[in-house]
Amino acid sequence: MGKFLARLRYLPAALLVLAAGVVRADTLAMPQPGDASAAAAGVPAKGQSMRTVERRFGAPSEKYPAVGGDSPRHPPITRWDYPGFSVFFEHSHVVTAVVPGQPPQIFNSDQLEQ
């Protein structure tokens, strides 16, 4: 019985070695903040005014009326569509620009679950 118990203490290490050969993981490369600036992507940058966006990109193909704005917690959000991207404004400043088919920029990657 003593020999059996002596061998048993090596079991966790042996299982760990076996498991290490079986475990496989894929790596997903996530874009980091600042990797692709808004200017490089050809879309308006966060914080730009409606006037600046219209001056740089011209008149949008579609302007949607503001939604929200009924309280300070729900500011008015306006959407402008351009060929290839949409711009969302809070009051009169860009909140984000979205290119269909592209993932959004990640700002808090340190908070992602591993």
PyMOL commands that place a pseudoatom at each C-alpha (Angstrom):
pseudoatom trace, name=CA, resn=MET, resi=1, chain=A, elem=C, hetatm=0, pos=[0.000, 0.000, 0.000]
pseudoatom trace, name=CA, resn=GLY, resi=2, chain=A, elem=C, hetatm=0, pos=[2.909, 2.358, 0.739]
pseudoatom trace, name=CA, resn=LYS, resi=3, chain=A, elem=C, hetatm=0, pos=[4.287, 1.982, -2.814]
pseudoatom trace, name=CA, resn=PHE, resi=4, chain=A, elem=C, hetatm=0, pos=[0.883, 2.728, -4.263]
pseudoatom trace, name=CA, resn=LEU, resi=5, chain=A, elem=C, hetatm=0, pos=[0.548, 5.952, -2.278]
pseudoatom trace, name=CA, resn=ALA, resi=6, chain=A, elem=C, hetatm=0, pos=[4.075, 6.975, -3.263]
pseudoatom trace, name=CA, resn=ARG, resi=7, chain=A, elem=C, hetatm=0, pos=[3.178, 6.598, -6.959]
pseudoatom trace, name=CA, resn=LEU, resi=8, chain=A, elem=C, hetatm=0, pos=[-0.142, 8.352, -6.467]
pseudoatom trace, name=CA, resn=ARG, resi=9, chain=A, elem=C, hetatm=0, pos=[1.564, 11.622, -5.543]
pseudoatom trace, name=CA, resn=TYR, resi=10, chain=A, elem=C, hetatm=0, pos=[2.968, 11.854, -9.107]
pseudoatom trace, name=CA, resn=LEU, resi=11, chain=A, elem=C, hetatm=0, pos=[-0.487, 11.500, -10.675]
pseudoatom trace, name=CA, resn=PRO, resi=12, chain=A, elem=C, hetatm=0, pos=[-1.353, 15.254, -10.801]
pseudoatom trace, name=CA, resn=ALA, resi=13, chain=A, elem=C, hetatm=0, pos=[1.947, 16.039, -12.531]
pseudoatom trace, name=CA, resn=ALA, resi=14, chain=A, elem=C, hetatm=0, pos=[1.444, 13.220, -15.035]
pseudoatom trace, name=CA, resn=LEU, resi=15, chain=A, elem=C, hetatm=0, pos=[-2.102, 14.397, -15.818]
pseudoatom trace, name=CA, resn=LEU, resi=16, chain=A, elem=C, hetatm=0, pos=[-0.855, 17.941, -16.303]
pseudoatom trace, name=CA, resn=VAL, resi=17, chain=A, elem=C, hetatm=0, pos=[1.766, 16.786, -18.807]
pseudoatom trace, name=CA, resn=LEU, resi=18, chain=A, elem=C, hetatm=0, pos=[-0.854, 14.785, -20.720]
pseudoatom trace, name=CA, resn=ALA, resi=19, chain=A, elem=C, hetatm=0, pos=[-3.317, 17.682, -20.726]
pseudoatom trace, name=CA, resn=ALA, resi=20, chain=A, elem=C, hetatm=0, pos=[-0.678, 20.087, -22.011]
pseudoatom trace, name=CA, resn=GLY, resi=21, chain=A, elem=C, hetatm=0, pos=[-0.341, 18.008, -25.145]
pseudoatom trace, name=CA, resn=VAL, resi=22, chain=A, elem=C, hetatm=0, pos=[-4.105, 18.066, -25.764]
pseudoatom trace, name=CA, resn=VAL, resi=23, chain=A, elem=C, hetatm=0, pos=[-4.909, 21.715, -25.059]
pseudoatom trace, name=CA, resn=ARG, resi=24, chain=A, elem=C, hetatm=0, pos=[-5.022, 23.906, -28.150]
pseudoatom trace, name=CA, resn=ALA, resi=25, chain=A, elem=C, hetatm=0, pos=[-6.042, 27.545, -28.518]
pseudoatom trace, name=CA, resn=ASP, resi=26, chain=A, elem=C, hetatm=0, pos=[-6.433, 30.011, -31.351]
pseudoatom trace, name=CA, resn=THR, resi=27, chain=A, elem=C, hetatm=0, pos=[-5.123, 33.533, -31.069]
pseudoatom trace, name=CA, resn=LEU, resi=28, chain=A, elem=C, hetatm=0, pos=[-7.401, 36.364, -32.099]
pseudoatom trace, name=CA, resn=ALA, resi=29, chain=A, elem=C, hetatm=0, pos=[-5.584, 39.570, -32.984]
pseudoatom trace, name=CA, resn=MET, resi=30, chain=A, elem=C, hetatm=0, pos=[-7.617, 42.538, -31.786]
pseudoatom trace, name=CA, resn=PRO, resi=31, chain=A, elem=C, hetatm=0, pos=[-6.995, 46.026, -33.139]
pseudoatom trace, name=CA, resn=GLN, resi=32, chain=A, elem=C, hetatm=0, pos=[-5.599, 48.299, -30.461]
pseudoatom trace, name=CA, resn=PRO, resi=33, chain=A, elem=C, hetatm=0, pos=[-6.728, 51.873, -29.886]
pseudoatom trace, name=CA, resn=GLY, resi=34, chain=A, elem=C, hetatm=0, pos=[-4.786, 54.124, -32.188]
pseudoatom trace, name=CA, resn=ASP, resi=35, chain=A, elem=C, hetatm=0, pos=[-3.908, 51.335, -34.669]
pseudoatom trace, name=CA, resn=ALA, resi=36, chain=A, elem=C, hetatm=0, pos=[-6.156, 52.841, -37.306]
pseudoatom trace, name=CA, resn=SER, resi=37, chain=A, elem=C, hetatm=0, pos=[-7.043, 56.474, -36.834]
pseudoatom trace, name=CA, resn=ALA, resi=38, chain=A, elem=C, hetatm=0, pos=[-10.318, 57.820, -38.131]
pseudoatom trace, name=CA, resn=ALA, resi=39, chain=A, elem=C, hetatm=0, pos=[-8.444, 59.831, -40.747]
pseudoatom trace, name=CA, resn=ALA, resi=40, chain=A, elem=C, hetatm=0, pos=[-6.674, 56.709, -42.042]
pseudoatom trace, name=CA, resn=ALA, resi=41, chain=A, elem=C, hetatm=0, pos=[-10.004, 54.891, -42.227]
pseudoatom trace, name=CA, resn=GLY, resi=42, chain=A, elem=C, hetatm=0, pos=[-11.518, 57.786, -44.209]
pseudoatom trace, name=CA, resn=VAL, resi=43, chain=A, elem=C, hetatm=0, pos=[-14.294, 58.526, -41.719]
pseudoatom trace, name=CA, resn=PRO, resi=44, chain=A, elem=C, hetatm=0, pos=[-14.915, 61.487, -39.389]
pseudoatom trace, name=CA, resn=ALA, resi=45, chain=A, elem=C, hetatm=0, pos=[-13.085, 61.472, -36.067]
pseudoatom trace, name=CA, resn=LYS, resi=46, chain=A, elem=C, hetatm=0, pos=[-14.814, 61.442, -32.698]
pseudoatom trace, name=CA, resn=GLY, resi=47, chain=A, elem=C, hetatm=0, pos=[-15.548, 64.975, -31.484]
pseudoatom trace, name=CA, resn=GLN, resi=48, chain=A, elem=C, hetatm=0, pos=[-15.707, 66.680, -34.890]
pseudoatom trace, name=CA, resn=SER, resi=49, chain=A, elem=C, hetatm=0, pos=[-18.606, 69.066, -35.404]
pseudoatom trace, name=CA, resn=MET, resi=50, chain=A, elem=C, hetatm=0, pos=[-21.378, 68.586, -37.952]
pseudoatom trace, name=CA, resn=ARG, resi=51, chain=A, elem=C, hetatm=0, pos=[-20.053, 71.612, -39.815]
pseudoatom trace, name=CA, resn=THR, resi=52, chain=A, elem=C, hetatm=0, pos=[-16.541, 70.096, -40.036]
pseudoatom trace, name=CA, resn=VAL, resi=53, chain=A, elem=C, hetatm=0, pos=[-17.904, 66.748, -41.225]
pseudoatom trace, name=CA, resn=GLU, resi=54, chain=A, elem=C, hetatm=0, pos=[-20.057, 68.345, -43.901]
pseudoatom trace, name=CA, resn=ARG, resi=55, chain=A, elem=C, hetatm=0, pos=[-17.186, 70.582, -45.032]
pseudoatom trace, name=CA, resn=ARG, resi=56, chain=A, elem=C, hetatm=0, pos=[-14.804, 67.608, -45.354]
pseudoatom trace, name=CA, resn=PHE, resi=57, chain=A, elem=C, hetatm=0, pos=[-17.139, 64.901, -46.694]
pseudoatom trace, name=CA, resn=GLY, resi=58, chain=A, elem=C, hetatm=0, pos=[-19.834, 66.984, -48.382]
pseudoatom trace, name=CA, resn=ALA, resi=59, chain=A, elem=C, hetatm=0, pos=[-23.559, 66.667, -47.891]
pseudoatom trace, name=CA, resn=PRO, resi=60, chain=A, elem=C, hetatm=0, pos=[-24.642, 63.238, -46.650]
pseudoatom trace, name=CA, resn=SER, resi=61, chain=A, elem=C, hetatm=0, pos=[-26.797, 61.074, -48.882]
pseudoatom trace, name=CA, resn=GLU, resi=62, chain=A, elem=C, hetatm=0, pos=[-29.316, 60.782, -46.027]
pseudoatom trace, name=CA, resn=LYS, resi=63, chain=A, elem=C, hetatm=0, pos=[-29.884, 62.785, -42.835]
pseudoatom trace, name=CA, resn=TYR, resi=64, chain=A, elem=C, hetatm=0, pos=[-32.096, 61.211, -40.181]
pseudoatom trace, name=CA, resn=PRO, resi=65, chain=A, elem=C, hetatm=0, pos=[-33.931, 63.298, -37.586]
pseudoatom trace, name=CA, resn=ALA, resi=66, chain=A, elem=C, hetatm=0, pos=[-32.559, 63.292, -34.035]
pseudoatom trace, name=CA, resn=VAL, resi=67, chain=A, elem=C, hetatm=0, pos=[-33.890, 60.681, -31.619]
pseudoatom trace, name=CA, resn=GLY, resi=68, chain=A, elem=C, hetatm=0, pos=[-33.847, 61.013, -27.867]
pseudoatom trace, name=CA, resn=GLY, resi=69, chain=A, elem=C, hetatm=0, pos=[-33.130, 64.365, -26.302]
pseudoatom trace, name=CA, resn=ASP, resi=70, chain=A, elem=C, hetatm=0, pos=[-35.955, 64.036, -23.805]
pseudoatom trace, name=CA, resn=SER, resi=71, chain=A, elem=C, hetatm=0, pos=[-33.583, 64.286, -20.827]
pseudoatom trace, name=CA, resn=PRO, resi=72, chain=A, elem=C, hetatm=0, pos=[-29.898, 64.885, -20.025]
pseudoatom trace, name=CA, resn=ARG, resi=73, chain=A, elem=C, hetatm=0, pos=[-29.477, 61.107, -19.696]
pseudoatom trace, name=CA, resn=HIS, resi=74, chain=A, elem=C, hetatm=0, pos=[-30.833, 60.655, -23.241]
pseudoatom trace, name=CA, resn=PRO, resi=75, chain=A, elem=C, hetatm=0, pos=[-29.155, 63.291, -25.431]
pseudoatom trace, name=CA, resn=PRO, resi=76, chain=A, elem=C, hetatm=0, pos=[-30.299, 63.775, -29.030]
pseudoatom trace, name=CA, resn=ILE, resi=77, chain=A, elem=C, hetatm=0, pos=[-28.569, 61.360, -31.418]
pseudoatom trace, name=CA, resn=THR, resi=78, chain=A, elem=C, hetatm=0, pos=[-28.490, 62.149, -35.136]
pseudoatom trace, name=CA, resn=ARG, resi=79, chain=A, elem=C, hetatm=0, pos=[-27.363, 59.852, -37.950]
pseudoatom trace, name=CA, resn=TRP, resi=80, chain=A, elem=C, hetatm=0, pos=[-25.952, 60.870, -41.306]
pseudoatom trace, name=CA, resn=ASP, resi=81, chain=A, elem=C, hetatm=0, pos=[-25.343, 58.288, -44.037]
pseudoatom trace, name=CA, resn=TYR, resi=82, chain=A, elem=C, hetatm=0, pos=[-22.564, 58.621, -46.577]
pseudoatom trace, name=CA, resn=PRO, resi=83, chain=A, elem=C, hetatm=0, pos=[-21.632, 56.088, -49.255]
pseudoatom trace, name=CA, resn=GLY, resi=84, chain=A, elem=C, hetatm=0, pos=[-19.614, 53.494, -47.320]
pseudoatom trace, name=CA, resn=PHE, resi=85, chain=A, elem=C, hetatm=0, pos=[-20.162, 54.729, -43.750]
pseudoatom trace, name=CA, resn=SER, resi=86, chain=A, elem=C, hetatm=0, pos=[-22.600, 56.274, -41.260]
pseudoatom trace, name=CA, resn=VAL, resi=87, chain=A, elem=C, hetatm=0, pos=[-21.828, 59.013, -38.743]
pseudoatom trace, name=CA, resn=PHE, resi=88, chain=A, elem=C, hetatm=0, pos=[-23.583, 59.326, -35.371]
pseudoatom trace, name=CA, resn=PHE, resi=89, chain=A, elem=C, hetatm=0, pos=[-23.707, 62.670, -33.570]
pseudoatom trace, name=CA, resn=GLU, resi=90, chain=A, elem=C, hetatm=0, pos=[-24.586, 63.516, -29.976]
pseudoatom trace, name=CA, resn=HIS, resi=91, chain=A, elem=C, hetatm=0, pos=[-25.957, 67.051, -30.111]
pseudoatom trace, name=CA, resn=SER, resi=92, chain=A, elem=C, hetatm=0, pos=[-23.718, 68.366, -32.896]
pseudoatom trace, name=CA, resn=HIS, resi=93, chain=A, elem=C, hetatm=0, pos=[-20.493, 66.360, -32.395]
pseudoatom trace, name=CA, resn=VAL, resi=94, chain=A, elem=C, hetatm=0, pos=[-19.385, 62.991, -33.733]
pseudoatom trace, name=CA, resn=VAL, resi=95, chain=A, elem=C, hetatm=0, pos=[-19.777, 60.108, -31.296]
pseudoatom trace, name=CA, resn=THR, resi=96, chain=A, elem=C, hetatm=0, pos=[-18.721, 57.421, -33.749]
pseudoatom trace, name=CA, resn=ALA, resi=97, chain=A, elem=C, hetatm=0, pos=[-18.504, 56.570, -37.425]
pseudoatom trace, name=CA, resn=VAL, resi=98, chain=A, elem=C, hetatm=0, pos=[-19.455, 53.089, -38.560]
pseudoatom trace, name=CA, resn=VAL, resi=99, chain=A, elem=C, hetatm=0, pos=[-18.266, 51.277, -41.686]
pseudoatom trace, name=CA, resn=PRO, resi=100, chain=A, elem=C, hetatm=0, pos=[-20.580, 48.331, -42.430]
pseudoatom trace, name=CA, resn=GLY, resi=101, chain=A, elem=C, hetatm=0, pos=[-18.714, 45.031, -42.346]
pseudoatom trace, name=CA, resn=GLN, resi=102, chain=A, elem=C, hetatm=0, pos=[-15.840, 46.321, -40.198]
pseudoatom trace, name=CA, resn=PRO, resi=103, chain=A, elem=C, hetatm=0, pos=[-15.561, 45.641, -36.461]
pseudoatom trace, name=CA, resn=PRO, resi=104, chain=A, elem=C, hetatm=0, pos=[-15.752, 48.678, -34.221]
pseudoatom trace, name=CA, resn=GLN, resi=105, chain=A, elem=C, hetatm=0, pos=[-12.609, 50.020, -32.579]
pseudoatom trace, name=CA, resn=ILE, resi=106, chain=A, elem=C, hetatm=0, pos=[-11.937, 48.562, -29.135]
pseudoatom trace, name=CA, resn=PHE, resi=107, chain=A, elem=C, hetatm=0, pos=[-11.253, 51.180, -26.476]
pseudoatom trace, name=CA, resn=ASN, resi=108, chain=A, elem=C, hetatm=0, pos=[-11.067, 49.102, -23.269]
pseudoatom trace, name=CA, resn=SER, resi=109, chain=A, elem=C, hetatm=0, pos=[-9.318, 45.923, -24.392]
pseudoatom trace, name=CA, resn=ASP, resi=110, chain=A, elem=C, hetatm=0, pos=[-7.805, 45.547, -20.911]
pseudoatom trace, name=CA, resn=GLN, resi=111, chain=A, elem=C, hetatm=0, pos=[-11.327, 44.841, -19.625]
pseudoatom trace, name=CA, resn=LEU, resi=112, chain=A, elem=C, hetatm=0, pos=[-12.009, 41.961, -22.032]
pseudoatom trace, name=CA, resn=GLU, resi=113, chain=A, elem=C, hetatm=0, pos=[-12.349, 38.540, -20.456]
pseudoatom trace, name=CA, resn=GLN, resi=114, chain=A, elem=C, hetatm=0, pos=[-9.530, 36.177, -21.224]
for i in range(1, 114): cmd.bond("trace and resi %d" % i, "trace and resi %d" % (i + 1))
show_as sticks, trace
zoom trace
